[in-house]
């Protein structure tokens, strides 16, 4: 049964990595659930290090939830963006994920942000471009931070599996 729980946990960690790029999936929190599942097994017990890493990674997951939405908004607001641009960014991102264009999620998130800004004010193209760039930069910073957090979760998961390898198998 431990192996099944570990496999499910590993799948959650991987889905969390994918969730960094998909706005519908909460990436690092899903990865954290995968780490948390390790402690459901009989082979891995919670000692001081286990508790520390579990709560540390939980804090990172919660911080990532906040930053995932705050950073793109700050990037947009800094360059005079609106909610229309932020929503356009997310819609473009989803479209870009399903488009067979290299780095389509970046291209379409920019196009979506630009379209959203132009819907808000079609007369000020310069402001719309500036706001779309700000939204895109905020999104990229958010993705980089969340990727780092999700990779930390993967590292913690792998560490506990390797450290308890003989007890698991």
Kinemage of the C-alpha trace (Angstrom):
@kinemage 1
@onewidth
@group {chain A} dominant
@subgroup {mainchain}
@vectorlist {calphas} color= white
{ca unk a 1} P 0.000 0.000 0.000
{ca unk a 2} L 2.921 2.337 0.693
{ca unk a 3} L 4.044 2.108 -2.924
{ca unk a 4} L 0.591 3.134 -4.180
{ca unk a 5} L 0.557 6.159 -1.868
{ca unk a 6} L 4.070 7.127 -2.982
{ca unk a 7} L 3.091 6.833 -6.657
{ca unk a 8} L -0.013 8.976 -6.103
{ca unk a 9} L 2.110 11.496 -4.205
{ca unk a 10} L 4.659 11.594 -7.022
{ca unk a 11} L 1.895 12.128 -9.588
{ca unk a 12} L 0.594 15.039 -7.499
{ca unk a 13} L 4.080 16.557 -7.383
{ca unk a 14} L 4.347 16.286 -11.170
{ca unk a 15} L 0.856 17.730 -11.694
{ca unk a 16} L 1.954 20.558 -9.426
{ca unk a 17} L 4.902 21.244 -11.728
{ca unk a 18} L 2.523 21.388 -14.697
{ca unk a 19} L 0.196 23.577 -12.647
{ca unk a 20} L 2.839 26.277 -12.552
{ca unk a 21} L 1.984 27.000 -16.195
{ca unk a 22} L -1.764 26.258 -16.093
{ca unk a 23} L -3.705 28.949 -14.223
{ca unk a 24} L -6.529 26.541 -13.318
{ca unk a 25} L -4.226 24.222 -11.353
{ca unk a 26} L -2.687 25.457 -8.097
{ca unk a 27} L 0.845 24.196 -8.826
{ca unk a 28} L 2.884 24.271 -5.602
{ca unk a 29} L -0.104 23.430 -3.358
{ca unk a 30} L -0.685 20.263 -5.411
{ca unk a 31} L 3.013 19.447 -5.125
{ca unk a 32} L 2.768 19.969 -1.371
{ca unk a 33} L -0.110 17.478 -1.193
{ca unk a 34} L 2.202 14.963 -2.861
{ca unk a 35} L 4.875 15.594 -0.217
{ca unk a 36} L 2.260 15.378 2.539
{ca unk a 37} L 1.096 11.991 1.228
{ca unk a 38} L 4.554 10.563 1.901
{ca unk a 39} L 3.830 10.775 5.607
{ca unk a 40} L 0.724 8.638 5.205
{ca unk a 41} L 2.981 5.674 4.565
{ca unk a 42} L 4.234 3.388 7.282
{ca unk a 43} L 7.765 3.564 5.874
{ca unk a 44} L 8.247 7.302 6.382
{ca unk a 45} L 7.782 8.724 9.843
{ca unk a 46} L 7.621 12.317 10.951
{ca unk a 47} L 10.717 13.263 12.904
{ca unk a 48} L 11.968 16.788 13.555
{ca unk a 49} L 13.292 17.184 9.992
{ca unk a 50} L 10.067 15.800 8.565
{ca unk a 51} L 7.930 18.256 10.525
{ca unk a 52} L 10.232 21.120 9.644
{ca unk a 53} L 10.230 20.376 5.907
{ca unk a 54} L 6.493 19.678 5.860
{ca unk a 55} L 5.632 23.018 7.473
{ca unk a 56} L 8.316 24.884 5.503
{ca unk a 57} L 6.971 23.561 2.214
{ca unk a 58} L 3.398 24.303 3.344
{ca unk a 59} L 4.411 27.919 3.970
{ca unk a 60} L 5.987 28.068 0.504
{ca unk a 61} L 2.831 26.623 -1.066
{ca unk a 62} L 0.624 29.188 0.656
{ca unk a 63} L 2.946 32.037 -0.289
{ca unk a 64} L 2.918 30.840 -3.899
{ca unk a 65} L -0.894 30.965 -3.942
{ca unk a 66} L -0.801 34.609 -2.950
{ca unk a 67} L 2.059 35.580 -5.244
{ca unk a 68} L 0.556 33.786 -8.254
{ca unk a 69} L -2.177 36.398 -8.420
{ca unk a 70} L -0.442 39.347 -6.789
{ca unk a 71} L 2.687 39.572 -8.952
{ca unk a 72} L 0.957 39.796 -12.380
{ca unk a 73} L -1.440 42.367 -10.936
{ca unk a 74} L 1.468 44.420 -9.594
{ca unk a 75} L 3.266 44.193 -12.924
{ca unk a 76} L 0.158 45.390 -14.715
{ca unk a 77} L -0.569 48.178 -12.231
{ca unk a 78} L 3.020 49.415 -12.330
{ca unk a 79} L 2.663 49.985 -16.076
{ca unk a 80} L -0.925 51.301 -15.831
{ca unk a 81} L -2.676 48.033 -16.631
{ca unk a 82} L -6.218 47.038 -15.783
{ca unk a 83} L -8.159 43.934 -14.790
{ca unk a 84} L -9.055 43.533 -18.456
{ca unk a 85} L -5.394 43.008 -19.302
{ca unk a 86} L -4.885 40.532 -16.471
{ca unk a 87} L -7.936 38.500 -17.526
{ca unk a 88} L -6.815 38.716 -21.146
{ca unk a 89} L -3.438 37.382 -20.052
{ca unk a 90} L -5.014 34.339 -18.391
{ca unk a 91} L -7.351 33.656 -21.308
{ca unk a 92} L -4.455 33.971 -23.752
{ca unk a 93} L -2.378 31.654 -21.599
{ca unk a 94} L -5.036 28.939 -21.721
{ca unk a 95} L -5.420 29.343 -25.495
{ca unk a 96} L -1.635 29.271 -25.893
{ca unk a 97} L -1.305 26.029 -23.943
{ca unk a 98} L -3.500 24.253 -26.497
{ca unk a 99} L -1.922 25.856 -29.570
{ca unk a 100} L 0.876 23.974 -31.355
{ca unk a 101} L 3.106 27.062 -31.422
{ca unk a 102} L 6.504 27.007 -29.666
{ca unk a 103} L 6.182 29.111 -26.506
{ca unk a 104} L 2.540 29.692 -27.458
{ca unk a 105} L 1.584 30.277 -23.841
{ca unk a 106} L 3.888 33.321 -23.763
{ca unk a 107} L 2.818 34.684 -27.129
{ca unk a 108} L -0.887 34.245 -26.510
{ca unk a 109} L -0.735 35.528 -22.941
{ca unk a 110} L 0.802 38.746 -24.303
{ca unk a 111} L -1.771 38.935 -27.105
{ca unk a 112} L -4.553 38.280 -24.593
{ca unk a 113} L -3.286 40.998 -22.254
{ca unk a 114} L -3.018 43.413 -25.163
{ca unk a 115} L -6.523 42.547 -26.363
{ca unk a 116} L -7.891 43.037 -22.851
{ca unk a 117} L -6.245 46.429 -22.562
{ca unk a 118} L -7.554 47.452 -25.975
{ca unk a 119} L -11.056 46.409 -24.962
{ca unk a 120} L -10.695 48.657 -21.942
{ca unk a 121} L -9.405 51.626 -23.962
{ca unk a 122} L -8.972 51.128 -27.702
{ca unk a 123} L -7.781 54.709 -28.268
{ca unk a 124} L -4.553 54.484 -26.249
{ca unk a 125} L -2.484 51.820 -28.004
{ca unk a 126} L 0.795 52.898 -26.373
{ca unk a 127} L -0.624 52.442 -22.866
{ca unk a 128} L -2.134 49.093 -23.891
{ca unk a 129} L 1.254 47.825 -25.133
{ca unk a 130} L 2.967 49.044 -21.979
{ca unk a 131} L 0.353 47.439 -19.733
{ca unk a 132} L 0.471 44.166 -21.693
{ca unk a 133} L 4.260 44.057 -21.297
{ca unk a 134} L 3.872 44.724 -17.551
{ca unk a 135} L 1.317 41.944 -17.249
{ca unk a 136} L 3.564 39.554 -19.161
{ca unk a 137} L 6.599 40.425 -17.030
{ca unk a 138} L 4.555 39.935 -13.857
{ca unk a 139} L 3.323 36.591 -15.161
{ca unk a 140} L 6.869 35.451 -16.015
{ca unk a 141} L 8.181 36.426 -12.574
{ca unk a 142} L 5.286 34.529 -10.983
{ca unk a 143} L 5.987 31.442 -13.113
{ca unk a 144} L 9.698 31.531 -12.239
{ca unk a 145} L 8.999 31.797 -8.511
{ca unk a 146} L 6.358 29.060 -8.604
{ca unk a 147} L 8.647 26.824 -10.668
{ca unk a 148} L 11.341 27.213 -8.031
{ca unk a 149} L 8.882 26.388 -5.259
{ca unk a 150} L 7.521 23.353 -7.132
{ca unk a 151} L 11.069 22.122 -7.741
{ca unk a 152} L 11.811 22.462 -4.025
{ca unk a 153} L 8.751 20.269 -3.382
{ca unk a 154} L 10.051 17.724 -5.889
{ca unk a 155} L 13.447 17.772 -4.185
{ca unk a 156} L 11.894 17.222 -0.744
{ca unk a 157} L 9.794 14.360 -2.133
{ca unk a 158} L 12.813 12.687 -3.727
{ca unk a 159} L 14.899 13.226 -0.579
{ca unk a 160} L 12.369 11.421 1.643
{ca unk a 161} L 11.942 8.562 -0.816
{ca unk a 162} L 15.690 8.044 -1.142
{ca unk a 163} L 16.326 8.446 2.607
{ca unk a 164} L 13.699 5.792 3.357
{ca unk a 165} L 14.317 3.562 0.349
{ca unk a 166} L 15.036 0.398 2.350
{ca unk a 167} L 11.911 0.851 4.496
{ca unk a 168} L 9.723 1.413 1.424
{ca unk a 169} L 10.972 -1.552 -0.597
